[in-house]
């Protein structure tokens, strides 16, 4: 066998090997992407409803780790504090504002409620539920209108704590829409920079600093999974729970139990609470893999 022929065979073998390796990697990536986009049943153990007295149209829920209680917001603008067995501890109306979500800054223990019509975040004292400050969310990001005035509005909120961040962390809000058409309001989650530490003003603005458009409608609830370091989104209309990395990668999609799921929170102790518009608060033992 001549030297040139041997060299040709070696080159063909190397190229063939690289081509096979490339095709295998593409197939693996495609399989992984398909698995991420195909919802599977949520792994959980059913604990049941903790509701003792139904609250009209719950719209958001959060867990307070210091008080070891749940805070719930409803569509009529009332915020409630409940024990973990569902006993009502306190309630207060916020001037009939359309409160659609509620979250907590664990560093301070203060609550933050999302107002749908105004695209605003209200700071609340958990002791008496009085409003301390108000932050108006910017509607545009990189020249695009994401939160349309008079549109469906923000429906969900979650705080992501970060000790190294000058404001102690950032907020994420979910914009509700029932269409994925390009001309309509986007189904989007936005990271919002709220000046929690840098100002003491009673009113301030909070710009959008990052946004991810979703391929499903009706973002109805939002939470932060501290163990997995990702966002948890839920959709009422499609009965979905979606795990989303903050840089925009969808990790997994699950089919949710229950009906009319409007709020979700993870207590960090292995339990998940889902607030349903029917008035029930469902408690599940979370069995998702970390």
N, C-alpha and C positions, 0 to 999 in steps of 0.2 A: 504493500500500500504506500502510495506516494505521500510525501510530507504535506502537500497542499490538500489532498483528499482527506487525510487524517484530521487536519486542522478544520476543514469544512464540517466534518462529522461532529467534532467537538463543539464547534460554534452552534450547529443546529441543535445539539443536545442541550446546551446551556440555554439557548433561546426558548426551546420547547419547555424546559423546566421552569423558566421564569414566567412563561405564558400560563402554564398550569397553576403556578403559585398565585399569579394575579387573578385568574378566574376563580380560584378557591376563595381568595380574600373577598372578591366582589360578591360571591354567593353568600358568604358568611355575613357580610355587611347588609345585604338585601334581606336575608333571613332575620337578622336582628331588628332591622327597621320595620319589617312586617310584623314581627312579634310585638314591638312597641306600639304599633298603630292598631292592633287588634285587641279590643277589650276582653278581659277574662273576668270571671266571677271574683268579687272581693273576698279574700280569705279573712274570716272573722268568726268569733263565737258570739252568739246573740245573748245579750244581758237583758234587754227589754226597755220599755219606756219608763222613765223616772218621773213622768208627769203626774203630779197630784192634783193640780188645778190647771186646766188648759189655758194657755196664753194665746190671745187672738193673733194669728198670722205672724209667728216668729220670723225674723229676717236675718238674724246673725247671732253668733254665740262665741264666747271665749272663756278660757279657764284662767282664774287668778291663782298663781302658785303660792302666794303668801297667805291669802285668805282661805284658800282651798275651797273656793266656791265657783259657780258659773255665773257669768253675766250674759243676759239675753236682751236683744233689742227687738222691737216689733214695729210693724208698718205704721202704727198710729203715733209713733214718736215716744214710746215709753221704754225705759231701760229697767230691767228687773235683775235682782240678785237672787240666786237660788242655791240651796245647799246641794251637795252631790246626790242626795236622795230625793231631790225635787221640791223641798220645802221652800216656800217663798219667804225671803228675808227682808227685802225692801223693793220699792218701785218708785219711779219718778218720771213724769212726763216732761218732754223737752219741746214745749210749745208746738206740739203736733207736727214736728219736723219728720220728714220721710227718712227715718234711720234704717239703712239697709245692711249694715255690718258693724261689728264691734271687735276690737282687739285690745291688747295690753302691751305696754312697755315693761317687761319684768324688772328692768333696772330701777324704775321709780315706782312701779305699781299703779301708775296712772292708766286710765282707760281712754280709748280713742274710738269715736263713733263716726261712721261714714254717712253723710247726708246726700241722698241721691239727687235731688233737684238742683242743689247748689254746687255739687261737686266739691264738698268741703269736709274737713276732718275736725271734729270737736274733741277737745281734751276734757275729760271728766274726772272728778275726784271720786274714787270708789267708796269713800266713807258716806257721802251724802248725794252723790250723782249730780253735783252742781257743775256747770260748765266753767272751765278755767280760761281756755283760749280757743281760738278758731283759726284754722289754716285753709285758705282757698287753693285748690289744686289748679295748676295751669292746664289748659285744654289742648295745647299744641306740643308736638315733639318733632324736632328736625323738619319744621315747615309743614307738617301734616296735622290736621285737626283730628284728634283721637276721641276727645270727649265733647260731643256736640251739645251746645246749649239748647235745651228743650228736647233733647234726645232721650234715650232709654236711661242713661246715667249709670253711675257706679253702683254696683250691687254687692261688692265684697271688699274686705280689707284685712290685711295681716301685717304685723310688725315683725321685722327680722332684726333681732338685736346683734350688735357688733361692738364689743368693748373698745376696739381700736378706731371706731368711726367717731368723728368730732361731734355728731349729733346722737351718738349712742346706738345708731342703726338707721334703717330706712323702712318706709312703708311700701306695700304693694297693694294696688287696687285693681279690681276687675270690672270692666265695662260690659254691661248687659246688652245684647242684641239678639234678634231672632232671624237674622239674615247674614249670609256670608258673601253676598254680592258686593262687588268692588265699589259700587256707587253708594252703598249703605254704610251706616255706622259700623266700625270694625269690632269684632269680638277680640278684645285685647286685654292683657294684663300689663300694668305700668308700675315701674319703680318710681317712687315719689320721695324727693328730698324735703323733709319737714324740719324747720329750724327749731328743734326741741331744746337744744342747749345754747345756741348762738344768739337767741333773742328772748326777751321776756315780754315782748309786745303782746297785747291781747288779741291782735289780729295780724296775720302775716300770710305771705304767699308760699306755695310749695310746688316747685317745678317738677315736671316729669323728666327723669334722667335716663330711663331705659324703658323699652316697650317690646312686647312680643305678641304678634297676632296669632290667634288660635284657629284651628280648623274645625271647631265645634261651636255651637250657639249656647246662649243662656248661661253665662258664668254667674252662678248664684251664691257661691261661698268660696272662701279662701282661708287657708291656714298655713303655718310654717311647721315643718317637721324638723325639729332640732336634732334628732338622732341621725336622720338621713341627709340633713342640710339641703332640703329642697322644698318647693312650694307644693301645696296640695290644693287643687282646684276641684270644685264640683259643679255639675250642670244639672239643673232640675229637669229640663225638658228631655235630655238624652239619658238621664240616670247614670252619669259618668263621674268617676273619681280619677283625676289625672295628676300624676307626679311630674313636676316640671323643675328642672334645674334653673337656677337664676340666670344662666347665660342663654337659656332658651331651648335646651334639649328636653324632649319628652322622654321620660324614663319608662313609665308604664301607664296603662289605662285599665280601670276596673269598672265592672258593673255594680252600681250601688243598690243596696236593699232599700225598702221603704218607698215613700212617694212624696213629691213636692219638697225636696230637700233644699232648704234655703240657707243653712249655715252649718259649718263644721269646725271642730276644734279637737286637737290632740292634747291630752293632759300631761304627756311625758311619763306617765306611769303605766302605759300600755293600753289605755282606753281611748276610744273615739266617741265623741258626742255629735249627733246630727240633729239639728233643729228643723222640724218639718212645718210647713205652712199650715198644716192641719191642726197644729197646736201641741203636738207631741215632741218630746226630746228623747231620741233613741240612743241608748248606750250600747257600744259594741266593744268586745275585746279584740284589739287590733292584731291580726296575725300576718300582716305583710312582712316580707323579708326585708331586712335592713342591709 
